């Protein structure tokens, strides 16, 4: 079983919809990351969390350490949000990341 | 802004060739990473370097080697390329005191024919 599981694998939404992507992990972590990858390859870090909640524009990330679960929310989704969203964790104090397989989001106009 | 650059966006090589992928970061980061990304498998760590001349194997080091002679540059070497090494290769860097955030390069899509 993978140490980091994301759901759903694929998600299609209409412009304006509220979107939630989930991430569950089975190991002790020092940080959890949400990454965005647009077609073409480049990966951008959206959030790094060790507790609570963070917000940046229309994006909100939450983490529940006790339940080993994190969510990424996108409010008022837009076609430019179409991308693969990847959850990753630092196990213990490691500098190395363990990745989920990603969620491919398509937002239709 | 941190910038991580990779030597090529697209590369086509023949089976058996020696292949060098170069990664350069401009923010004096101690840590550098090489990943490969395949459909259905996600990102997997090939090698990690935490200092000049220091390296650590990742999850899938077989068929690869690395070199870090200068702090800003981390090279991935395929000694004898094979078709199963066709993949997207991504480099990343991070600061030891930076709270684990990694900065990624644009990726190199390597095709081995």
HADDOCK unambig.tbl for C-alpha pairs under 7 A between the chains (distance, minus, plus):
assign (segid A and resid 41 and name CA) (segid B and resid 106 and name CA) 5.96 0.50 0.50
assign (segid A and resid 41 and name CA) (segid B and resid 107 and name CA) 5.82 0.50 0.50
assign (segid A and resid 42 and name CA) (segid B and resid 104 and name CA) 6.95 0.50 0.50
assign (segid A and resid 42 and name CA) (segid B and resid 105 and name CA) 6.39 0.50 0.50
assign (segid A and resid 42 and name CA) (segid B and resid 106 and name CA) 4.25 0.50 0.50
assign (segid A and resid 42 and name CA) (segid B and resid 107 and name CA) 6.21 0.50 0.50
assign (segid A and resid 43 and name CA) (segid B and resid 104 and name CA) 5.80 0.50 0.50
assign (segid A and resid 44 and name CA) (segid B and resid 104 and name CA) 6.87 0.50 0.50
assign (segid A and resid 48 and name CA) (segid B and resid 101 and name CA) 6.91 0.50 0.50
assign (segid A and resid 95 and name CA) (segid B and resid 100 and name CA) 5.95 0.50 0.50
assign (segid A and resid 99 and name CA) (segid B and resid 43 and name CA) 6.28 0.50 0.50
assign (segid A and resid 100 and name CA) (segid B and resid 42 and name CA) 6.78 0.50 0.50
assign (segid A and resid 101 and name CA) (segid B and resid 40 and name CA) 6.71 0.50 0.50
assign (segid A and resid 101 and name CA) (segid B and resid 41 and name CA) 6.18 0.50 0.50
assign (segid A and resid 101 and name CA) (segid B and resid 42 and name CA) 4.50 0.50 0.50
assign (segid A and resid 102 and name CA) (segid B and resid 42 and name CA) 6.84 0.50 0.50
